[in-house]
Amino acid sequence: MYGTKSQIRELAGQLIGHVLPLSLQMYGCRALEVVEVDQQTQMVGELNGSVKKCVRDQNGNHVIQKCIECVPHDRVQFIVSSFFGQVVSLSSHPYGCHVIQHVLQHGKPHERSDVINNIAGQTVKMSLQKFASNVIEKCLTYGTPNERQLLVNEIWVH
């Protein structure tokens, strides 16, 4: 977005109240990259309760990724929390796998560990699946040495 801070702020103000429907459209995530934290917080808050819908949508998925990447972690904790218990199924979804990979790459260490711990026991099965194999790759890239060893041991045992 181009313009002065006040112009960007005014434009973002026009988006507030319409974030969910805009998130399901092609260019819905662009504003999150340039607005200030208070407006990011308002905008992201509108997705509370609709995270799963967004994750499974081609465009909404990208918005959720941008939320994880651009918005302070304490403001998007509800997004990451909505994945608990669904990591394996989201990892196998054509769009959901991108969000899980984004958490592994941009999330806090404890969020990465939560994802990897949810995957543990499923490594071989997921490695054979088209989308989930990309998640396993990110686990091996961004996990701690102990977490990587846990996943590698699963592969060697099988």
RAGI-V663473 format. One record per residue. N is the residue number from 1. RES is the residue in one small letter. SS is DSSP state (h for helix, s for strand, l for the rest). OMEGA is omega in whole degrees, 0 to 359 (999 if undefined). Layout:
n=N res=RES ss=SS omega=OMEGA
n=N res=RES ss=SS omega=OMEGA
//
This chain:
n=1 res=m ss=l omega=177
n=2 res=y ss=l omega=179
n=3 res=g ss=l omega=179
n=4 res=t ss=l omega=178
n=5 res=k ss=h omega=181
n=6 res=s ss=h omega=177
n=7 res=q ss=h omega=179
n=8 res=i ss=h omega=180
n=9 res=r ss=h omega=180
n=10 res=e ss=h omega=179
n=11 res=l ss=h omega=178
n=12 res=a ss=h omega=177
n=13 res=g ss=h omega=178
n=14 res=q ss=h omega=180
n=15 res=l ss=h omega=182
n=16 res=i ss=l omega=185
n=17 res=g ss=l omega=182
n=18 res=h ss=l omega=189
n=19 res=v ss=h omega=182
n=20 res=l ss=h omega=180
n=21 res=p ss=h omega=178
n=22 res=l ss=h omega=180
n=23 res=s ss=h omega=181
n=24 res=l ss=l omega=176
n=25 res=q ss=l omega=191
n=26 res=m ss=l omega=187
n=27 res=y ss=l omega=185
n=28 res=g ss=l omega=187
n=29 res=c ss=l omega=188
n=30 res=r ss=h omega=183
n=31 res=a ss=h omega=182
n=32 res=l ss=h omega=183
n=33 res=e ss=h omega=188
n=34 res=v ss=l omega=182
n=35 res=v ss=l omega=181
n=36 res=e ss=l omega=189
n=37 res=v ss=h omega=182
n=38 res=d ss=h omega=178
n=39 res=q ss=h omega=174
n=40 res=q ss=h omega=181
n=41 res=t ss=h omega=178
n=42 res=q ss=h omega=183
n=43 res=m ss=h omega=181
n=44 res=v ss=h omega=179
n=45 res=g ss=h omega=178
n=46 res=e ss=l omega=180
n=47 res=l ss=l omega=180
n=48 res=n ss=l omega=183
n=49 res=g ss=l omega=180
n=50 res=s ss=l omega=183
n=51 res=v ss=h omega=182
n=52 res=k ss=h omega=177
n=53 res=k ss=h omega=180
n=54 res=c ss=h omega=182
n=55 res=v ss=h omega=183
n=56 res=r ss=l omega=180
n=57 res=d ss=l omega=182
n=58 res=q ss=h omega=181
n=59 res=n ss=h omega=180
n=60 res=g ss=h omega=178
n=61 res=n ss=h omega=179
n=62 res=h ss=h omega=178
n=63 res=v ss=h omega=179
n=64 res=i ss=h omega=177
n=65 res=q ss=h omega=180
n=66 res=k ss=h omega=176
n=67 res=c ss=h omega=181
n=68 res=i ss=h omega=185
n=69 res=e ss=h omega=191
n=70 res=c ss=h omega=187
n=71 res=v ss=l omega=179
n=72 res=p ss=l omega=186
n=73 res=h ss=h omega=182
n=74 res=d ss=h omega=180
n=75 res=r ss=h omega=181
n=76 res=v ss=l omega=181
n=77 res=q ss=h omega=179
n=78 res=f ss=h omega=178
n=79 res=i ss=h omega=181
n=80 res=v ss=h omega=179
n=81 res=s ss=h omega=181
n=82 res=s ss=l omega=180
n=83 res=f ss=l omega=184
n=84 res=f ss=l omega=181
n=85 res=g ss=l omega=181
n=86 res=q ss=l omega=185
n=87 res=v ss=h omega=183
n=88 res=v ss=h omega=181
n=89 res=s ss=h omega=177
n=90 res=l ss=h omega=179
n=91 res=s ss=h omega=180
n=92 res=s ss=l omega=182
n=93 res=h ss=l omega=182
n=94 res=p ss=l omega=179
n=95 res=y ss=l omega=181
n=96 res=g ss=h omega=180
n=97 res=c ss=h omega=179
n=98 res=h ss=h omega=180
n=99 res=v ss=h omega=179
n=100 res=i ss=h omega=177
n=101 res=q ss=h omega=180
n=102 res=h ss=h omega=176
n=103 res=v ss=h omega=180
n=104 res=l ss=h omega=183
n=105 res=q ss=h omega=188
n=106 res=h ss=h omega=183
n=107 res=g ss=l omega=176
n=108 res=k ss=l omega=180
n=109 res=p ss=h omega=180
n=110 res=h ss=h omega=177
n=111 res=e ss=h omega=175
n=112 res=r ss=h omega=180
n=113 res=s ss=h omega=178
n=114 res=d ss=h omega=180
n=115 res=v ss=h omega=182
n=116 res=i ss=h omega=178
n=117 res=n ss=h omega=176
n=118 res=n ss=h omega=182
n=119 res=i ss=h omega=182
n=120 res=a ss=l omega=183
n=121 res=g ss=l omega=181
n=122 res=q ss=l omega=190
n=123 res=t ss=h omega=183
n=124 res=v ss=h omega=180
n=125 res=k ss=h omega=181
n=126 res=m ss=h omega=180
n=127 res=s ss=h omega=181
n=128 res=l ss=l omega=183
n=129 res=q ss=l omega=187
n=130 res=k ss=l omega=185
n=131 res=f ss=l omega=183
n=132 res=a ss=h omega=179
n=133 res=s ss=h omega=176
n=134 res=n ss=h omega=177
n=135 res=v ss=h omega=178
n=136 res=i ss=h omega=178
n=137 res=e ss=h omega=179
n=138 res=k ss=h omega=176
n=139 res=c ss=h omega=181
n=140 res=l ss=h omega=179
n=141 res=t ss=h omega=189
n=142 res=y ss=h omega=179
n=143 res=g ss=l omega=175
n=144 res=t ss=l omega=177
n=145 res=p ss=h omega=179
n=146 res=n ss=h omega=179
n=147 res=e ss=h omega=178
n=148 res=r ss=h omega=180
n=149 res=q ss=h omega=177
n=150 res=l ss=h omega=181
n=151 res=l ss=h omega=179
n=152 res=v ss=h omega=178
n=153 res=n ss=h omega=178
n=154 res=e ss=h omega=181
n=155 res=i ss=h omega=181
n=156 res=w ss=h omega=181
n=157 res=v ss=h omega=181
n=158 res=h ss=l omega=999
//
